[in-house]
Amino acid sequence: MPCVTYDDAPPLADLMPWSVAPPRVGRAWPTAPDPGALKARWDALLKAEGPQREALFEPSRSRTPNSAVGQLPGQPSGTERLARAEGPCAEPVRVLAGPFDEQWLIPDHRLVDTARPELWRVADAHQVFTVETGDGDDPLLATSLLPTLRTGRVRPLFRRPGGTEPNLAPGLTAHLADRLGESPAPVDVLSWILAATAPDLTVPLTDDPGLWSAGVDLGRRMLWLMRRDGERPKLPGGRRPYVRAPLPARPVTLLYDPDEETLHVDEGRISPVPPEAWDYEVAGARVLESWFTTRTTPAEPGTLAAIRPAGWPQTWTSELLELITVLALLAELRPQRAELKVATSITATGLRKAGVLPVPEASRRPASVLDHHEEGPEGQFALI
């Protein structure tokens, strides 16, 4: 449990009022850990014709090869019906496909059942998406990537591109400034939320400047580790994981030896791997096992998802080493979060008296106008 909670802590849903359900792709093959495999899948789809193309596509109630849809915002994919498409594959983009699992997605609206265009419109280098996990120890994840994992609501930090118009209750930062003596930046408020949010998704708020500063610092480190941008995280010299025996071309099993702190990938070995990294779970699933399973479980023969790299790419080994590091460092922060004893001195009742709550209904909806064009079905344009 990340903190001691008290009655009348404001809900996260009021502090970050605009939220969106995560995108739902609807079929496995447009997402993969390897971007080259996605382009090969696209080529295989376009080589097929008629009923064979439709079967490979895996139609759903929301999408078939004859669906007429526009481009995803900011993504220059084709807009002709997929049944007669001939163009190249849209350049794959990085997404968060599972807890701490960064993969690639073909950003083509024709392939995605429920794309949530409002999220694509605000996805840029300034954005941070907060994702509800349903997990008591880690109720929230944060990512710079578009989240496609099957979890709870997604709450962007900003309502518009370019890091403008924070998705925070209007008047919240001004109220915090009055109580704390300094005005927090939007990322400071998000950092506090990451550190202090309770399993029931309420957020105890404090007017103690020292406690606030400690919580923000803790949340900023969590945010840095989750986003994995900028300087890469590292464990101390003697604790950094290394490949001690080469990983095989097609690994099948993943085992952990707690006595030797060694991860066995078939005959391959990685160590040291702290027990806290191996045991790190989100929503009841061990993160390292889920990450490995995604990359090694065979797909049904004859499907596009069965098109995969011929062997285990070196990039996956590098990603695995970094994932071990991130999980170990995040696990080290859990005791600090448990010690963040927050008496809710800024209560939901107080925020209502101050006029911060309830938030205007417009704050729960996406920004209404974005002044750029998006290509609709069959090349038509519309102003959003």
N, C-alpha and C positions, 0 to 999 in steps of 0.2 A: 504494500500500500504506500503510495508516494508521499502522503502527508496526513496529518491529523485534521479531520474536517469538523466543521461546526455548523449548526443550523443557520439557515438564511444566507448561505454562500450563493452568489448568483450563478445561474447555469451558463455553461459555455455557449449554448444556443442563443443566449441574449447578448453575450459579450462579443461574439463573432456571428452576427445574425444571418449573413448570407451563406447558405450551404447548398450543396448539390449532391445527389446520389452519384456514386462513381460510374464512369463509363462501363458499358457492358459490350464486349466484343461479340459474343455469341457463338464463336467457333474458335478452335485452338490455333489453327495454322497461321493466322496473320500476326501472331506473337511468337517470339523465339529468343533464346539467349544469344543467337548468332545472326548478325544482319545478312551475311552471305546466304544463309539458308533461306531467308525470307525472299530474297531476289530469285533464288532457284525455284522456290514454290510458285512465285508469280509467273515465271517463265513456263513452268509446267502447266499451270492453269490456262494460260493463253494459247498453248499448243493444242489443248483439247478443244473440241467443238461440240456444239449442241448438247445432247443429254449427258455426254461425258463431262463437259465443263460444268454443267449444273451439279452433277453428283460430286465432283471434286470440290466445288465451292461450298457444299454443305448448307443448302438453303434453310431458312427459318421463316417463321411468320413475319419477321421484320425485314428480312433481306433475302432476295433472290437475285440471280444474274440479270433480271429484268427490272430491278428496282431503279427508280429515277431519283437521284439525290444530288445535292450540291457538294462542293468541296468542303472539307474541314477547314475552319478558319486558319489562314496562314500556311496552308499546305497545298502545293501546286499539283495535285493529282488530277487525273482525267475525270470528266463528268458524263461521258457517254455511257450508255447502259453496258454493264459488264459483259453481257452476252455477246456483244460485238466489239469489245475493247481490243486494241492492238498496241497501245502505248507501253513505254517502259514502266517498271515498278517505281512507285513513289519512294524517295529516299527514306529508309527506315529511321524512326526517331526513338530515342531512349525513353522508357516508361518505367514506373514502379509497378511491377506485375504481382508482387507478393511482398510481405514484410521483409525489408532489406534485400529484396531480389530485383535488381535492375536488369531489364531485358529490352528487346527491341520490338517495335510495332510498325507495320505498314500503315502510314497515316492516310488511308483512303476511305472516305465515308461509305463507299459502296460495300466495304467489307465488314462494317461495324454496325451491330444491331442498334445500340443506343450510345451515341457518341458524346453526348453532352457538349454541344458546340460552345456553350457559354464558358466552359472551362478552357477549351482550346483558345478562345479569344483573349484570355488573360494570362496564358502560359508564356512566360518569357524569363529572361535571366534574373529579373527582379522578384519574381513570384515565389512564394512558399505555400505549398498546399499542406494543410493539416488534415490528417485522416483519422477518423475514429476507428478503434480496433475491436472494442468489446472486451478488452483484456484488463484485468484489475491492476497488474503491475505496470503495464504500458498502455494506458488508455488512448494515447495519441501517438501517431507517427508524424514526422514532418519530412517533406521532400521538395526539391526543386523540379522534379520530373512530374509529368502528368500521371496521376495514380489510376491504375486500371484494376487494382486488386479488389476482391470481393469482400468489402467491409462495410462500415457505417458511412456516415456523411463525410463529404469533403468540404473543407472550409478554406478558401483562398485567403491569404493575408491581404491582398489588394483586389479591389473591384474593377480596376482598369489596368491596361498594360502600362509599362514604364514605372511600376511601383507607385502609382497614384491612387488616391481615394482608398484609404485603409478600410478593410472589412471589420470595423470595430463599431460598437454602439456609439452613435453620435454623442459627443460630449464626454465620453469616457476618459480620454487622455487629459482633457482639461480638468476633470474632477480629480483624477489621480495627481495631477500637477498641484492642485490646491492642497491636497492632503499630504503629499510627499515633499513638496517644496521644490520640485523640478519636474519638467515635462518629459515623460518617457516617449521614446520613438516607438512606432508601431512594432518594430522587431523586438523591442524590450518587452512590450506587453505580451507578444507571442512567446518570448522566452520564459516569462513568468508562468504563462499558461502551461507550457510544456512541463515545467518543473513542479507545478502545484496542483494540477487538475486531479480530482479524486476519481475513483472508479465509477461513480455515478454521474460523471461529467459535470460536476459543479466545480467552481474555481474560487477557493478562498482568496480574498484580497486583503492586503495589509496596508496601513498607513505608516508603518515603521520603516524609515528610510534604510536602516541597516539591514533589516530582514529582506526588504524589497531588493536591495542591491545584491544580496547573497543569492536570492532566488533567481534573479535575472542572469547572474554570472553562471549559475548552474544550468539554467535553461539554454543559455547561449552555447555552452559546450555540448549539450545534448543536440542542439540544432546543427552545430558544425559536424558532429559525428554522423547524424542522420542524413544530412545533405551531401556530405563527402565532396564539397567543392573547395577550391583553393588548395592550401597545403595538405598533403595526404597524412592521415593519422598514423602514428607509429607507437609501438610499445617500447619500453626501455630496452636497451641493447641486448641484455641476456634473456629477454622474454619475447623477442620477436620470432614469429613462426617462420620456419624455412622448410623447403622441400629436402628431406633427408634421403629419400629414395624416389626416383622418377615415377610420376603417375603414368599408368598404362594408357594405351590409345583408346580403349573402350572399357572404362571401369564399370563395375557392377555393384560392388558392396562398399559401404562406408561404416567403419567401426571405430570406436574410441577406447583407448586404454587409459584410464584415469591415473594409474600408478606411474606410467611413463609420460603422461600428458601428450600422447601421440594419436594423431588421426591417421587411420589406415584406409587408404583408397585402393582396394585390392592389395597388390604388393607394394604400392606406393606409400610413402610415409611423410607426414608433415608434423613437425614439432618445434618448440613446445606449443601446445594448444591448451590454454587454461581451462579448467573444468567449467568455469563460469561462461566461457564462450560456447562450449559444447552444450551446456544445459540451458542456454538462453532460449526462451519460448515466447511466442506471441499467440494469444488466443488458443493455447493448448498444444501448439505445434512447435517442435524444435526447429529453429530457423535453419541451422546448417543441414539437417536432414532434408527439409523441404527444398532447399536450394539445390542439393545434390540430386534428389529424386526428379526434379523438373528437367534436369539435364541428362538423365540416364535411363528413365523409364521408356521402354520402346513404345512407339505409336503404332496404331493399326496399319498393317501393310496396305499399300495401295492408296493411302490418303496423302494429302499434301503435308500433313504434320510429320509423316515418316521421312520426309526429305530433311536430312540433318548433316552436320559436318561428318567427314569420313572418320575423324578421330577426335580426341580431346584437345581443343585449341589451347595454346599457351596462355591466351588471354583469360581463359577460365581459371587457370591456376593462379594467375595474378589476382583475379577478382576474389577467389576463395581465400587467399592469404589476407587480403584487405578486409574481407568480411569477418574473418576470425578476429582481426585486430579491432574492428569497430565494435563487435559484440563484447569483447573483453573489456574495452574501455567504457562502454555503456553500462556493463554490469558493475564496474567500479563505482558508478555514480548512484546506484540504487540505494546504498546506505545513506548517502547525503540527502537524497530525496526523502527517505524515511525520517530523517532528522529535521526536515524543514517543517517545524511545528508552526502552523499558521492559525492564529486566532482571527476569525473573520471580522476585522474591524471596519471594513467597507462592505456592508451587507447589501443584499438585494433590496431590502426595505429602504436603506439609506439612498441607494441609487434611484429608487422610485421618487423619494422625497426631493432629490436633487434634479429630477426631470430627465435623468439619463435613461431610465426605464419607465415604461415600456418603449422599445425602439419603434420608430415609424415603420409601417408595413413596407414602404419602399426600400428600406434597408435590408429586407429579407429577399428582395428580388435582385437579379443581375442589373448592372448598369444598363440603362435603356437604349442609349445611342452610342455607337462606335463608328467614327467617321471614316470607314474604309469599305471597299467593295468586296463581295465574296461571290464567286462563280456558282450559279445554281445549276440545276440539271440541264444537260445538253448544251452547256456553254452560256446560258443566260446569266445576267448579272442582276444583283439586288443590293440596295443600300441598306445596311443594317443599322 
